[in-house]
Amino acid sequence: MFGKKVEPTLEEIRGQRRPSAAEALDLQTRRKSISDKAVTGASQITTRQSIVPVALVTILFFLWGFAYGLLDVLNKHFQEVLGVSKGQGSGLAAAYFGSVPPFDH
């Protein structure tokens, strides 16, 4: 270091400098590829391995929402078929949507 005159290589100089604005924009807009073998993070699974759990959660969430949307329709039919009064039907709806236990009458 002291007393020696050693010139840095071109790669060392390029590694030390910051990219210009044009180079930074070019790096940001470049298409980034995702490796199927790269670990994705906290769960330590690869991108390809994470497709099945994400698809399963998405399908189950859709089915839950669909069934939850049918509760009012089913409540109306149960009132007609089983002879449930409107007060008891509203109690059932409160139990479904408000997490309130239904009252017994």
C-alpha positions in Angstrom: 0.0 0.0 0.0 2.6 2.5 1.0 5.6 2.9 -1.3 4.1 0.6 -4.0 2.5 2.1 -7.1 -0.1 -0.5 -8.1 -2.8 0.5 -10.5 -6.3 -0.9 -9.9 -7.9 -3.0 -12.6 -10.8 -1.8 -14.6 -13.1 -4.2 -12.8 -12.1 -2.8 -9.4 -12.8 0.7 -10.6 -16.2 -0.2 -11.9 -17.0 -2.0 -8.7 -16.3 1.1 -6.7 -18.3 3.6 -8.6 -22.0 4.2 -8.4 -24.1 3.6 -11.5 -25.2 6.6 -13.6 -28.9 7.5 -13.7 -29.2 5.9 -17.1 -27.6 2.7 -15.9 -29.8 2.6 -12.8 -32.9 3.0 -14.9 -31.7 0.3 -17.2 -31.1 -2.1 -14.2 -34.6 -1.3 -12.8 -36.4 -1.9 -16.1 -34.6 -5.1 -17.0 -36.7 -8.2 -16.8 -35.8 -10.2 -13.7 -36.1 -13.9 -13.9 -37.2 -16.1 -11.0 -35.4 -19.3 -10.4 -37.4 -22.4 -9.6 -34.7 -23.5 -7.3 -34.2 -20.3 -5.4 -35.5 -20.3 -1.8 -38.4 -17.8 -1.4 -37.9 -16.7 2.2 -39.3 -17.5 5.7 -40.8 -20.9 4.8 -37.7 -22.1 2.9 -39.5 -23.4 -0.1 -38.9 -22.8 -3.8 -41.2 -20.9 -6.1 -42.4 -24.0 -7.8 -43.1 -25.7 -4.4 -45.2 -22.7 -3.3 -47.6 -22.9 -6.2 -49.7 -25.8 -4.7 -50.2 -24.1 -1.2 -51.1 -20.8 -2.8 -53.6 -22.4 -5.2 -55.1 -24.5 -2.3 -55.6 -21.4 -0.1 -57.1 -19.5 -3.0 -59.6 -22.2 -3.9 -60.6 -22.8 -0.2 -61.1 -19.0 0.3 -63.4 -18.9 -2.8 -65.4 -21.9 -1.6 -65.7 -20.3 1.9 -66.9 -17.0 0.5 -69.4 -18.8 -1.8 -70.9 -20.9 1.0 -71.0 -17.8 3.3 -73.0 -16.0 0.5 -75.5 -18.8 0.4 -76.4 -18.5 4.1 -79.2 -16.0 3.6 -80.8 -18.1 0.8 -80.6 -21.2 2.9 -82.0 -19.4 5.9 -85.1 -18.3 3.9 -85.7 -21.9 2.7 -85.2 -23.3 6.2 -87.9 -20.9 7.5 -90.3 -22.1 4.9 -89.6 -25.9 5.2 -89.1 -26.2 8.9 -91.6 -23.6 10.1 -89.1 -21.3 11.7 -90.5 -17.9 12.6 -89.0 -14.7 11.4 -87.6 -13.9 14.8 -85.9 -17.3 15.0 -84.6 -16.8 11.4 -83.1 -13.4 12.3 -81.5 -15.1 15.3 -79.9 -17.7 13.0 -78.7 -14.9 10.7 -77.2 -13.1 13.7 -75.5 -16.3 14.7 -74.0 -16.8 11.2 -72.9 -13.2 10.5 -72.4 -11.8 14.0 -70.9 -14.8 15.8 -73.7 -14.5 18.4 -75.1 -17.9 19.7 -78.7 -18.4 18.7 -81.3 -18.1 21.4 -83.6 -21.0 22.3 -87.3 -20.3 22.1 
